[in-house]
Amino acid sequence: MTNEKIITVEHLEKTFGDHRVLKDINLEVNHGEVLSIIGASGSGKSTLLRCINLLEHPTNGDIKFHQQSILTSDFDLTDYQAKVGMVFQSFNLFNNLNVLENCMIGQTTVLKRDPAQAKKVALEQLDKVAMSPYVNAKPAQLSGGQKQRVGIARAVSMNPEVLLFDEPTSALDPEMVDDVLDSMRALAHTGLTMILVTHEMAFARDISDHVVFMDQGVIAEEGSAEAIFTNPQKERTQTFLKRYLQGGMR
């Protein structure tokens, strides 16, 4: 991890109708950092992630990628979304394509890679998440955990600079969660910059360089994983983490 800022969020706000979901969010993510965003449901975690990837457009504030605003009219959004990939909780695979094709299509259409090169990269990434035996399977033939590992392989096949994870295990049966977390842990060890929204507190504690606790649309507390999980300063953070700190961590 370096001190090079890769993503900077400044005074970010997001409103849906009369509801302010995000209120004056300020955040810096350094190159090679693993950032976990934790908090109760409805605290704004996923909305923040979707704003960073511009799946939602902020109401106010700015987001910078390598110190350049991504909200200007001349910014290359397609290039940005290729460099800042996302793994969704609902998998978002193309049901009409097999596993290999799912991992190739973004490479050939967005990155304009030669199909042979795209296939090589896809097979390498599928092998890393133990999905090589399923290259010809359609998503409907896979379990949830297998779909999510394909989603990870597809995202990494794009050679992103940053990978966003939006509660990637929340739609999975408990026995499938560990395989997906193992794949994410292996990715973190490669030095890839990762931002994850997760309810897996033990995983967040073990994998994160930086943890943000969100509450009612604001960053209530942030710090190192050790600081947040062993010595949270704010009462709201303490209350949220109490069940985990008392030995209930998954």
Secondary structure, 3 states (H helix, E strand, C coil): CCCCEEEEEEEEEEEECCEEEEEEEEEEEECCCEEEEECCCCCCHHHHHHHHCCCCCCCEEEEEECCEECCCCCCCHHHHHHHEEEECCCCCCCCCCCHHHHHHHHHHHCCCCCHHHHHHHHHHHHHHCCCHHHCCCCHHHCCHHHHHHHHHHHHHHCCCCEEEEECCCCCCCHHHHHHHHHHHHHHHCCCCEEEEECCCHHHHHHHCCEEEEEECCEEEEEECHHHHHHCCCCHHHHHHHHHHHHHHCC
